[in-house]
Amino acid sequence: MTTELRVLERDDWEEFYGRLERAFGGPAEPPEERTLWRELTELERSLAVWDGGEIVGTAGAFSFRMTVPGGASLPAAGVTMVSVQPTHRRRGVLTSMMRRQLDDVREGPEPVAVLTASEPAIYGRFGYGTGTLQLRGNVDTTRTAVRALPGVDDVRLRLVPLEAAGEACEAVYARVVPTRPGMLARRPGWERVPLLDAPASRDGAGERLCVVAEVDGEVRGYARYSVKLSWSSFGPDNIVKLSDVEALDPVAYAALWRYLSSIDLTSRVAFYNRPVDDPLLYLLSDVRRGELAFRDSLHVRLVNLGEALEARTYTAPVDVVLEVEDAFCPWNAGRWRLSGDAKGATCERTTDAADLALSVKELGAAYLGGPTLRGQADAGLVRELRPGALAEASRAFRGDVEPWLPHGF
C-alpha cells in the first residue's frame, strides 16, 4: 500500500468529513451542524491520508486555551476528527498522522495536546494519559430533593429563547473558566456550539430551552435543557435532559437545580457531563437516587514537557527529579528537575539521581491535578526511587478542585 499524508485543502473538506462520519458508523449530521463544524475546522491543522484518489485517514486540531492549576490559560492543541477507514486499519495510517501532528505541535506555541477518545486504549500508546473524568447521573426527582440554601428564593428564574440568552450565558461561562483546570476558553465561533439544536439530533426530546438565574438584575447562572416525553401506566413520566449548567455562586446553582428537579410532569433529570466533585453531590438529599457514574473525558499529552510543567503551579512545595520515559516523543525522555510551589515552577534537564520514574502518559494524567501520582504508583505505573518523593510530588500535583472538560470537540 502506498499512501500520502498531506494538509487538507478547502475543496476536500466535504469528502474529509464524510469519511470521518463513515468511519464512526453514523448518519450524516444535520446541515446546520455540518456547516458550523466546517467553519470551525482549521484547515492548516487538518491532515488527510490519501490512497490514490481516496481519503483513508483524517485528523485535525483546534487551537484552544486551557486552564491549568493556578488559573493560567495555556495554549493547547485540541486533537479532533481522527479516523481511519475500515479497509486501512493496522497499516500505520493512524501512527503516521499522530507522528506528523505531534511534530507540528512541538514546533508551535502549545506545550500540550489534548483529545477525547472514542476508545481510550488507542491513544495511550502515543503518550496520552486520562487527565479528567466526567460525572453522569440520572436523578430520580420523585425520591430525592435539592437542598434549599439560604437566599435561594431571592433568585429570579426566567426562560429565555436559546439564541437570545447566548451572550449572557457566555459571560457566565467565561468567568467560570479560570476557576477549574481543564476548562476551555471559547474562541470565536465556539459560542455557537451549545446553541445547536437540530430536530434530527434531539433523540426524541423537545426543543432545547434555557433558564437563566438572576439576582438584582444580574445573570448569575443558566441551564440549557430539553424534555423527553415518556409515559408509564401511571401517566406522564418525562425526563429532563440537561445539556449544560453553570453558575457564579452556590445559591444560583442550587436554584437552577431546584428548578430542574421540579418541572411539572417530569420524574428524572439526566445529565452526562459534570465535574466529579460537582456541588450536586452535596445538594441532593439522597445521593443514591442520583444513579451516579463516571467515565474518562480529557486525555492529556505533554509535548514540550519542561514548558508544560513550568506553566502550572503546585499546591505544595515540590523539588523532585523525574525520570521520564517517552518513546514516541523522545525529546521528552530523560531526567527533569521540577521545583515549584503555589507561586510558580521551573523544570529543567538534570543529571542528578532520579527520585521518581514514570512514563509521559502517567505524567499527563496527573498534569491537571486529577488522577494522582500516588494512585498510579499503587497501580505499579510510577516507581519511587527516593523515599518520600512520591508523597511530596503527589501532594504538589493535586489540585483543590477536580479538573473538568465542559464540552467535547
C-alpha positions as a LaTeX table, in Angstrom:
\begin{tabular}{lrrr}
\hline
Residue & $x$ (\AA) & $y$ (\AA) & $z$ (\AA) \\
\hline
Met1 & 0.00 & 0.00 & 0.00 \\
Thr2 & 1.30 & 3.45 & $-0.95$ \\
Thr3 & $-0.30$ & 6.35 & 0.88 \\
Glu4 & 0.36 & 10.07 & 1.04 \\
Leu5 & $-0.25$ & 12.34 & 4.03 \\
Arg6 & $-0.91$ & 15.98 & 3.28 \\
Val7 & $-2.61$ & 19.06 & 4.70 \\
Leu8 & $-6.30$ & 19.32 & 3.90 \\
Glu9 & $-7.44$ & 21.65 & 1.12 \\
Arg10 & $-10.70$ & 23.56 & 1.35 \\
Asp11 & $-12.23$ & 21.78 & $-1.66$ \\
Asp12 & $-11.62$ & 18.40 & 0.00 \\
Trp13 & $-13.43$ & 19.17 & 3.26 \\
Glu14 & $-16.73$ & 17.52 & 2.32 \\
Glu15 & $-15.03$ & 14.25 & 1.45 \\
Phe16 & $-12.82$ & 14.53 & 4.55 \\
Tyr17 & $-15.83$ & 14.97 & 6.84 \\
Gly18 & $-17.88$ & 12.36 & 5.05 \\
Arg19 & $-15.12$ & 9.79 & 5.57 \\
Leu20 & $-14.99$ & 10.76 & 9.25 \\
Glu21 & $-18.74$ & 10.14 & 9.57 \\
Arg22 & $-18.46$ & 6.82 & 7.78 \\
Ala23 & $-15.60$ & 5.64 & 9.99 \\
Phe24 & $-17.75$ & 6.26 & 13.08 \\
Gly25 & $-20.69$ & 4.42 & 11.55 \\
Gly26 & $-23.17$ & 7.25 & 11.92 \\
Pro27 & $-25.51$ & 9.03 & 9.53 \\
Ala28 & $-24.65$ & 12.42 & 8.10 \\
Glu29 & $-25.06$ & 15.26 & 10.59 \\
Pro30 & $-27.84$ & 17.82 & 10.09 \\
Pro31 & $-26.86$ & 20.63 & 7.70 \\
Glu32 & $-26.64$ & 23.33 & 10.41 \\
Glu33 & $-24.25$ & 21.22 & 12.47 \\
Arg34 & $-22.16$ & 20.26 & 9.48 \\
Thr35 & $-21.92$ & 23.91 & 8.42 \\
Leu36 & $-20.68$ & 25.02 & 11.83 \\
Trp37 & $-18.03$ & 22.30 & 12.03 \\
Arg38 & $-16.83$ & 23.28 & 8.58 \\
Glu39 & $-16.45$ & 26.88 & 9.73 \\
Leu40 & $-14.60$ & 25.84 & 12.88 \\
Thr41 & $-12.21$ & 23.48 & 11.08 \\
Glu42 & $-8.67$ & 24.85 & 10.96 \\
Leu43 & $-7.61$ & 23.67 & 7.51 \\
Glu44 & $-3.92$ & 24.33 & 8.10 \\
Arg45 & $-4.05$ & 21.93 & 11.10 \\
Ser46 & $-6.10$ & 19.24 & 9.34 \\
Leu47 & $-4.44$ & 16.18 & 7.82 \\
Ala48 & $-5.70$ & 13.63 & 5.34 \\
Val49 & $-4.07$ & 10.38 & 4.29 \\
Trp50 & $-4.76$ & 9.50 & 0.66 \\
Asp51 & $-4.59$ & 6.15 & $-1.04$ \\
Gly52 & $-4.64$ & 7.15 & $-4.67$ \\
Gly53 & $-7.67$ & 9.39 & $-5.07$ \\
Glu54 & $-9.35$ & 8.26 & $-1.85$ \\
Ile55 & $-9.12$ & 9.71 & 1.66 \\
Val56 & $-8.46$ & 6.84 & 4.07 \\
Gly57 & $-7.39$ & 8.73 & 7.20 \\
Thr58 & $-8.34$ & 12.03 & 8.85 \\
Ala59 & $-7.03$ & 14.07 & 11.76 \\
Gly60 & $-7.25$ & 17.68 & 12.84 \\
Ala61 & $-6.52$ & 20.07 & 15.68 \\
Phe62 & $-8.19$ & 23.10 & 17.19 \\
Ser63 & $-6.18$ & 25.95 & 18.72 \\
Phe64 & $-7.50$ & 26.18 & 22.27 \\
Arg65 & $-6.56$ & 27.89 & 25.50 \\
Met66 & $-6.99$ & 25.64 & 28.53 \\
Thr67 & $-6.97$ & 26.46 & 32.24 \\
Val68 & $-4.22$ & 24.73 & 34.22 \\
Pro69 & $-3.70$ & 24.53 & 38.00 \\
Gly70 & $-3.07$ & 28.02 & 39.30 \\
Gly71 & $-5.58$ & 29.59 & 36.91 \\
Ala72 & $-3.25$ & 30.31 & 33.99 \\
Ser73 & $-4.53$ & 29.89 & 30.45 \\
Leu74 & $-2.25$ & 27.60 & 28.43 \\
Pro75 & $-2.25$ & 27.15 & 24.62 \\
Ala76 & $-3.33$ & 23.58 & 23.88 \\
Ala77 & $-3.80$ & 21.63 & 20.66 \\
Gly78 & $-7.24$ & 20.04 & 20.67 \\
Val79 & $-6.83$ & 16.87 & 18.60 \\
Thr80 & $-10.02$ & 16.05 & 16.74 \\
Met81 & $-11.68$ & 14.35 & 13.76 \\
Val82 & $-9.35$ & 11.34 & 13.91 \\
Ser83 & $-10.43$ & 8.36 & 11.83 \\
Val84 & $-9.12$ & 5.51 & 9.68 \\
Gln85 & $-11.25$ & 3.76 & 7.08 \\
Pro86 & $-12.00$ & 0.11 & 7.93 \\
Thr87 & $-10.18$ & $-1.01$ & 4.78 \\
His88 & $-6.92$ & 0.56 & 6.02 \\
Arg89 & $-6.73$ & $-0.37$ & 9.69 \\
Arg90 & $-3.45$ & $-1.66$ & 11.14 \\
Arg91 & $-1.39$ & $-0.34$ & 8.27 \\
Gly92 & 0.30 & 2.58 & 10.03 \\
Val93 & $-2.17$ & 5.25 & 8.90 \\
Leu94 & $-3.02$ & 6.43 & 12.42 \\
Thr95 & 0.60 & 6.33 & 13.56 \\
Ser96 & 1.66 & 8.48 & 10.60 \\
Met97 & $-0.95$ & 11.11 & 11.47 \\
Met98 & $-0.05$ & 11.10 & 15.17 \\
Arg99 & 3.63 & 11.41 & 14.28 \\
Arg100 & 3.08 & 14.39 & 11.98 \\
Gln101 & 0.66 & 16.04 & 14.35 \\
Leu102 & 2.89 & 15.89 & 17.44 \\
Asp103 & 5.91 & 17.01 & 15.42 \\
Asp104 & 3.91 & 20.04 & 14.26 \\
Val105 & 2.67 & 20.82 & 17.78 \\
Arg106 & 6.24 & 20.66 & 19.07 \\
Glu107 & 7.25 & 23.45 & 16.70 \\
Gly108 & 4.36 & 25.71 & 17.76 \\
Pro109 & 3.32 & 27.57 & 20.92 \\
Glu110 & 1.37 & 24.70 & 22.50 \\
Pro111 & 3.26 & 22.58 & 25.07 \\
Val112 & 0.36 & 20.14 & 25.43 \\
Ala113 & $-2.09$ & 18.29 & 23.17 \\
Val114 & $-5.48$ & 17.08 & 24.40 \\
Leu115 & $-8.26$ & 14.93 & 23.00 \\
Thr116 & $-11.40$ & 12.98 & 23.79 \\
Ala117 & $-11.23$ & 9.35 & 22.77 \\
Ser118 & $-13.76$ & 7.03 & 21.21 \\
Glu119 & $-11.56$ & 4.22 & 22.56 \\
Pro120 & $-9.08$ & 5.30 & 25.27 \\
Ala121 & $-6.73$ & 2.37 & 24.66 \\
Ile122 & $-5.89$ & 3.72 & 21.21 \\
Tyr123 & $-4.15$ & 6.86 & 22.39 \\
Gly124 & $-2.19$ & 5.57 & 25.37 \\
Arg125 & 0.47 & 4.22 & 23.05 \\
Phe126 & 1.02 & 7.76 & 21.75 \\
Gly127 & 1.59 & 9.12 & 25.27 \\
Tyr128 & $-1.89$ & 10.41 & 26.14 \\
Gly129 & $-3.00$ & 9.91 & 29.75 \\
Thr130 & $-6.51$ & 10.24 & 31.14 \\
Gly131 & $-6.40$ & 13.66 & 32.80 \\
Thr132 & $-10.06$ & 14.29 & 33.63 \\
Leu133 & $-13.20$ & 12.32 & 34.38 \\
Gln134 & $-16.81$ & 13.32 & 33.91 \\
Leu135 & $-19.75$ & 12.64 & 36.19 \\
Arg136 & $-23.00$ & 11.27 & 34.77 \\
Gly137 & $-26.31$ & 10.84 & 36.51 \\
Asn138 & $-29.99$ & 10.04 & 36.24 \\
Val139 & $-31.61$ & 11.77 & 39.20 \\
Asp140 & $-34.91$ & 10.32 & 40.42 \\
Thr141 & $-36.59$ & 13.59 & 41.37 \\
Thr142 & $-39.59$ & 11.78 & 42.89 \\
Arg143 & $-37.39$ & 10.27 & 45.62 \\
Thr144 & $-34.78$ & 12.94 & 46.30 \\
Ala145 & $-34.82$ & 16.72 & 46.69 \\
Val146 & $-32.37$ & 19.58 & 46.19 \\
Arg147 & $-31.46$ & 21.34 & 49.42 \\
Ala148 & $-32.76$ & 24.89 & 49.68 \\
Leu149 & $-29.82$ & 27.15 & 50.54 \\
Pro150 & $-30.44$ & 30.46 & 52.31 \\
Gly151 & $-31.21$ & 33.11 & 49.71 \\
Val152 & $-32.34$ & 30.68 & 47.04 \\
Asp153 & $-35.82$ & 32.23 & 46.98 \\
Asp154 & $-34.27$ & 35.59 & 46.07 \\
Val155 & $-33.00$ & 34.17 & 42.78 \\
Arg156 & $-35.23$ & 35.07 & 39.85 \\
Leu157 & $-35.54$ & 32.39 & 37.17 \\
Arg158 & $-36.55$ & 33.26 & 33.61 \\
Leu159 & $-36.99$ & 31.15 & 30.48 \\
Val160 & $-35.22$ & 32.95 & 27.65 \\
Pro161 & $-35.00$ & 31.88 & 23.99 \\
Leu162 & $-31.81$ & 29.92 & 23.37 \\
Glu163 & $-30.24$ & 32.41 & 20.98 \\
Ala164 & $-31.32$ & 35.47 & 22.96 \\
Ala165 & $-29.70$ & 34.12 & 26.13 \\
Gly166 & $-26.45$ & 33.23 & 24.39 \\
Glu167 & $-24.44$ & 36.35 & 25.23 \\
Ala168 & $-25.38$ & 36.32 & 28.93 \\
Cys169 & $-24.61$ & 32.58 & 29.20 \\
Glu170 & $-21.22$ & 33.05 & 27.58 \\
Ala171 & $-20.38$ & 35.83 & 30.03 \\
Val172 & $-21.07$ & 33.45 & 32.93 \\
Tyr173 & $-19.09$ & 30.66 & 31.28 \\
Ala174 & $-16.09$ & 32.97 & 30.69 \\
Arg175 & $-15.97$ & 33.84 & 34.40 \\
Val176 & $-16.06$ & 30.17 & 35.39 \\
Val177 & $-13.27$ & 29.06 & 33.02 \\
Pro178 & $-10.29$ & 30.27 & 35.13 \\
Thr179 & $-11.62$ & 28.54 & 38.25 \\
Arg180 & $-11.22$ & 24.94 & 37.10 \\
Pro181 & $-8.30$ & 23.22 & 35.29 \\
Gly182 & $-9.25$ & 21.55 & 32.02 \\
Met183 & $-11.83$ & 24.13 & 31.02 \\
Leu184 & $-11.50$ & 25.65 & 27.56 \\
Ala185 & $-11.92$ & 29.32 & 26.75 \\
Arg186 & $-14.36$ & 29.85 & 23.89 \\
Arg187 & $-12.69$ & 31.02 & 20.70 \\
Pro188 & $-14.83$ & 32.98 & 18.22 \\
Gly189 & $-17.45$ & 30.67 & 16.76 \\
Trp190 & $-17.42$ & 28.18 & 19.62 \\
Glu191 & $-20.17$ & 30.05 & 21.44 \\
Arg192 & $-22.50$ & 28.71 & 18.73 \\
Val193 & $-21.85$ & 25.04 & 19.59 \\
Pro194 & $-24.12$ & 24.95 & 22.69 \\
Leu195 & $-26.88$ & 26.52 & 20.59 \\
Leu196 & $-27.01$ & 23.68 & 18.06 \\
Asp197 & $-30.44$ & 22.11 & 18.34 \\
Ala198 & $-31.30$ & 20.35 & 15.10 \\
Pro199 & $-34.52$ & 18.30 & 15.45 \\
Ala200 & $-32.72$ & 15.28 & 13.98 \\
Ser201 & $-30.25$ & 15.34 & 16.89 \\
Arg202 & $-32.77$ & 15.57 & 19.74 \\
Asp203 & $-33.27$ & 11.82 & 20.27 \\
Gly204 & $-36.96$ & 12.21 & 20.82 \\
Ala205 & $-36.75$ & 15.26 & 23.09 \\
Gly206 & $-38.36$ & 18.64 & 22.52 \\
Glu207 & $-36.58$ & 21.83 & 21.62 \\
Arg208 & $-33.75$ & 22.99 & 23.85 \\
Leu209 & $-34.72$ & 25.57 & 26.44 \\
Cys210 & $-32.65$ & 27.99 & 28.50 \\
Val211 & $-33.40$ & 29.17 & 32.03 \\
Val212 & $-31.30$ & 31.98 & 33.49 \\
Ala213 & $-30.83$ & 32.74 & 37.19 \\
Glu214 & $-30.76$ & 36.44 & 38.09 \\
Val215 & $-30.01$ & 38.33 & 41.30 \\
Asp216 & $-30.66$ & 42.07 & 41.33 \\
Gly217 & $-30.90$ & 42.02 & 37.54 \\
Glu218 & $-27.54$ & 40.29 & 37.02 \\
Val219 & $-27.40$ & 36.88 & 35.33 \\
Arg220 & $-25.62$ & 34.62 & 37.83 \\
Gly221 & $-26.18$ & 31.29 & 36.13 \\
Tyr222 & $-28.00$ & 29.35 & 33.46 \\
Ala223 & $-29.12$ & 25.87 & 32.47 \\
Arg224 & $-29.87$ & 24.59 & 28.98 \\
Tyr225 & $-32.07$ & 21.53 & 28.75 \\
Ser226 & $-34.81$ & 19.72 & 26.87 \\
Val227 & $-37.67$ & 17.46 & 27.95 \\
Lys228 & $-38.11$ & 13.98 & 26.53 \\
Leu229 & $-41.68$ & 12.71 & 26.58 \\
Ser230 & $-42.26$ & 9.38 & 28.28 \\
Trp231 & $-45.39$ & 7.71 & 29.61 \\
Ser232 & $-45.88$ & 4.98 & 32.15 \\
Ser233 & $-49.07$ & 3.18 & 33.16 \\
Phe234 & $-49.49$ & 5.89 & 35.81 \\
Gly235 & $-49.27$ & 8.83 & 33.40 \\
Pro236 & $-46.53$ & 11.25 & 32.24 \\
Asp237 & $-43.03$ & 10.22 & 33.21 \\
Asn238 & $-40.97$ & 12.78 & 31.29 \\
Ile239 & $-37.19$ & 13.12 & 31.52 \\
Val240 & $-35.29$ & 16.41 & 31.74 \\
Lys241 & $-32.16$ & 16.09 & 29.58 \\
Leu242 & $-29.62$ & 18.59 & 30.85 \\
Ser243 & $-27.20$ & 19.93 & 28.26 \\
Asp244 & $-25.17$ & 22.27 & 30.46 \\
Val245 & $-25.46$ & 24.29 & 33.65 \\
Glu246 & $-23.13$ & 26.91 & 35.12 \\
Ala247 & $-23.38$ & 29.42 & 37.95 \\
Leu248 & $-21.21$ & 32.01 & 39.64 \\
Asp249 & $-22.22$ & 31.14 & 43.21 \\
Pro250 & $-23.70$ & 28.25 & 45.22 \\
Val251 & $-27.11$ & 29.89 & 45.67 \\
Ala252 & $-27.69$ & 30.39 & 41.94 \\
Tyr253 & $-26.52$ & 26.84 & 41.28 \\
Ala254 & $-28.90$ & 25.40 & 43.87 \\
Ala255 & $-31.75$ & 27.48 & 42.47 \\
Leu256 & $-31.16$ & 26.10 & 38.99 \\
Trp257 & $-31.09$ & 22.50 & 40.20 \\
Arg258 & $-34.20$ & 23.03 & 42.30 \\
Tyr259 & $-35.94$ & 24.29 & 39.16 \\
Leu260 & $-34.71$ & 21.39 & 37.00 \\
Ser261 & $-35.82$ & 18.82 & 39.55 \\
Ser262 & $-39.33$ & 20.25 & 39.94 \\
Ile263 & $-40.54$ & 20.73 & 36.37 \\
Asp264 & $-44.12$ & 19.52 & 36.07 \\
Leu265 & $-44.78$ & 16.09 & 34.52 \\
Thr266 & $-41.13$ & 15.03 & 34.88 \\
Ser267 & $-39.62$ & 12.40 & 37.15 \\
Arg268 & $-35.92$ & 12.42 & 36.29 \\
Val269 & $-33.05$ & 14.71 & 35.36 \\
Ala270 & $-30.44$ & 13.03 & 33.16 \\
Phe271 & $-27.04$ & 14.66 & 32.82 \\
Tyr272 & $-23.94$ & 13.43 & 31.05 \\
Asn273 & $-21.03$ & 15.69 & 31.87 \\
Arg274 & $-20.35$ & 17.39 & 35.18 \\
Pro275 & $-17.18$ & 17.54 & 37.33 \\
Val276 & $-16.72$ & 14.57 & 39.62 \\
Asp277 & $-16.75$ & 16.96 & 42.61 \\
Asp278 & $-19.88$ & 18.76 & 41.42 \\
Pro279 & $-21.87$ & 20.52 & 44.18 \\
Leu280 & $-24.88$ & 18.41 & 43.23 \\
Leu281 & $-23.31$ & 15.57 & 45.23 \\
Tyr282 & $-23.97$ & 17.61 & 48.37 \\
Leu283 & $-27.19$ & 19.30 & 47.32 \\
Leu284 & $-29.16$ & 16.08 & 46.83 \\
Ser285 & $-30.97$ & 14.88 & 49.93 \\
Asp286 & $-30.35$ & 11.27 & 48.84 \\
Val287 & $-27.30$ & 11.00 & 46.59 \\
Arg288 & $-28.02$ & 7.33 & 45.85 \\
Arg289 & $-31.08$ & 8.44 & 43.89 \\
Gly290 & $-28.73$ & 10.23 & 41.51 \\
Glu291 & $-27.61$ & 6.93 & 39.96 \\
Leu292 & $-24.17$ & 8.46 & 39.54 \\
Ala293 & $-21.36$ & 7.08 & 37.37 \\
Phe294 & $-18.22$ & 8.42 & 35.78 \\
Arg295 & $-16.12$ & 7.86 & 32.68 \\
Asp296 & $-12.93$ & 9.16 & 31.12 \\
Ser297 & $-13.05$ & 12.54 & 29.42 \\
Leu298 & $-9.98$ & 14.62 & 28.50 \\
His299 & $-6.75$ & 12.83 & 27.59 \\
Val300 & $-3.57$ & 14.88 & 28.03 \\
Arg301 & $-0.27$ & 14.62 & 26.15 \\
Leu302 & 2.76 & 16.64 & 27.28 \\
Val303 & 4.51 & 17.61 & 24.05 \\
Asn304 & 7.12 & 20.01 & 25.40 \\
Leu305 & 7.46 & 18.57 & 28.89 \\
Gly306 & 9.54 & 21.21 & 30.62 \\
Glu307 & 7.46 & 24.09 & 29.31 \\
Ala308 & 4.21 & 22.35 & 30.27 \\
Leu309 & 5.30 & 21.63 & 33.85 \\
Glu310 & 6.50 & 25.21 & 34.28 \\
Ala311 & 3.17 & 26.61 & 33.08 \\
Arg312 & 1.18 & 25.42 & 36.12 \\
Thr313 & 1.58 & 25.97 & 39.84 \\
Tyr314 & 1.76 & 23.34 & 42.59 \\
Thr315 & $-0.40$ & 23.01 & 45.68 \\
Ala316 & 2.56 & 22.20 & 47.95 \\
Pro317 & 6.30 & 22.87 & 47.59 \\
Val318 & 8.00 & 20.25 & 45.41 \\
Asp319 & 11.59 & 19.55 & 44.38 \\
Val320 & 11.91 & 16.20 & 42.62 \\
Val321 & 13.88 & 14.69 & 39.78 \\
Leu322 & 11.66 & 12.84 & 37.33 \\
Glu323 & 12.99 & 10.02 & 35.14 \\
Val324 & 10.60 & 10.18 & 32.19 \\
Glu325 & 10.09 & 7.54 & 29.53 \\
Asp326 & 8.71 & 8.79 & 26.19 \\
Ala327 & 9.29 & 6.52 & 23.21 \\
Phe328 & 7.01 & 8.40 & 20.80 \\
Cys329 & 8.38 & 11.89 & 21.58 \\
Pro330 & 11.96 & 11.08 & 22.61 \\
Trp331 & 12.86 & 14.74 & 23.12 \\
Asn332 & 10.97 & 14.48 & 26.43 \\
Ala333 & 12.78 & 11.37 & 27.65 \\
Gly334 & 15.36 & 11.57 & 30.44 \\
Arg335 & 15.73 & 13.34 & 33.77 \\
Trp336 & 13.99 & 16.58 & 34.68 \\
Arg337 & 14.22 & 18.52 & 37.93 \\
Leu338 & 10.86 & 20.03 & 38.84 \\
Ser339 & 10.92 & 22.71 & 41.55 \\
Gly340 & 7.85 & 24.71 & 42.37 \\
Asp341 & 5.09 & 25.82 & 44.69 \\
Ala342 & 1.90 & 27.88 & 44.58 \\
Lys343 & 3.76 & 30.86 & 43.09 \\
Gly344 & 5.41 & 29.16 & 40.11 \\
Ala345 & 7.81 & 26.49 & 38.96 \\
Thr346 & 10.91 & 25.62 & 36.98 \\
Cys347 & 11.56 & 22.35 & 35.15 \\
Glu348 & 14.98 & 21.76 & 33.64 \\
Arg349 & 17.18 & 18.94 & 32.41 \\
Thr350 & 19.46 & 17.44 & 35.05 \\
Thr351 & 21.99 & 14.68 & 35.57 \\
Asp352 & 21.05 & 14.30 & 39.25 \\
Ala353 & 19.80 & 10.97 & 40.56 \\
Ala354 & 16.12 & 10.34 & 39.84 \\
Asp355 & 13.51 & 10.46 & 42.61 \\
Leu356 & 10.55 & 9.09 & 40.60 \\
Ala357 & 10.37 & 7.05 & 37.41 \\
Leu358 & 7.31 & 7.15 & 35.17 \\
Ser359 & 6.20 & 7.48 & 31.56 \\
Val360 & 4.91 & 10.63 & 29.94 \\
Lys361 & 1.44 & 9.05 & 29.91 \\
Glu362 & 1.27 & 8.96 & 33.73 \\
Leu363 & 2.66 & 12.48 & 33.93 \\
Gly364 & $-0.01$ & 13.69 & 31.51 \\
Ala365 & $-2.73$ & 12.01 & 33.56 \\
Ala366 & $-1.60$ & 13.88 & 36.69 \\
Tyr367 & $-0.93$ & 17.18 & 34.93 \\
Leu368 & $-4.28$ & 18.91 & 35.56 \\
Gly369 & $-4.45$ & 17.84 & 39.21 \\
Gly370 & $-6.97$ & 15.00 & 38.97 \\
Pro371 & $-5.64$ & 11.41 & 38.87 \\
Thr372 & $-2.86$ & 11.27 & 41.46 \\
Leu373 & 0.70 & 10.07 & 41.18 \\
Arg374 & 0.05 & 8.09 & 44.37 \\
Gly375 & $-2.88$ & 6.26 & 42.82 \\
Gln376 & $-0.87$ & 5.48 & 39.71 \\
Ala377 & 2.02 & 4.28 & 41.85 \\
Asp378 & $-0.33$ & 1.93 & 43.67 \\
Ala379 & $-1.18$ & 0.51 & 40.25 \\
Gly380 & 2.52 & $-0.07$ & 39.56 \\
Leu381 & 2.80 & 2.73 & 36.99 \\
Val382 & 5.03 & 5.13 & 38.96 \\
Arg383 & 8.17 & 3.99 & 40.82 \\
Glu384 & 9.51 & 5.79 & 43.87 \\
Leu385 & 13.32 & 5.87 & 43.85 \\
Arg386 & 13.83 & 8.21 & 46.80 \\
Pro387 & 11.78 & 7.58 & 49.96 \\
Gly388 & 9.25 & 10.37 & 50.44 \\
Ala389 & 9.44 & 11.67 & 46.89 \\
Leu390 & 6.13 & 10.12 & 45.86 \\
Ala391 & 4.15 & 11.73 & 48.67 \\
Glu392 & 5.80 & 15.08 & 48.02 \\
Ala393 & 5.10 & 15.05 & 44.29 \\
Ser394 & 1.61 & 13.61 & 44.57 \\
Arg395 & 0.54 & 16.33 & 47.03 \\
Ala396 & 2.05 & 19.04 & 44.86 \\
Phe397 & 0.36 & 17.95 & 41.62 \\
Arg398 & $-3.08$ & 17.54 & 43.24 \\
Gly399 & $-5.47$ & 20.47 & 42.93 \\
Asp400 & $-8.18$ & 21.69 & 45.31 \\
Val401 & $-10.86$ & 21.18 & 42.63 \\
Glu402 & $-11.18$ & 18.35 & 40.15 \\
Pro403 & $-10.21$ & 19.17 & 36.57 \\
Trp404 & $-13.02$ & 19.02 & 34.04 \\
Leu405 & $-13.68$ & 19.34 & 30.32 \\
Pro406 & $-17.05$ & 21.09 & 29.86 \\
His407 & $-17.68$ & 20.12 & 26.24 \\
Gly408 & $-16.30$ & 17.88 & 23.56 \\
Phe409 & $-14.60$ & 18.86 & 20.36 \\
\hline
\end{tabular}
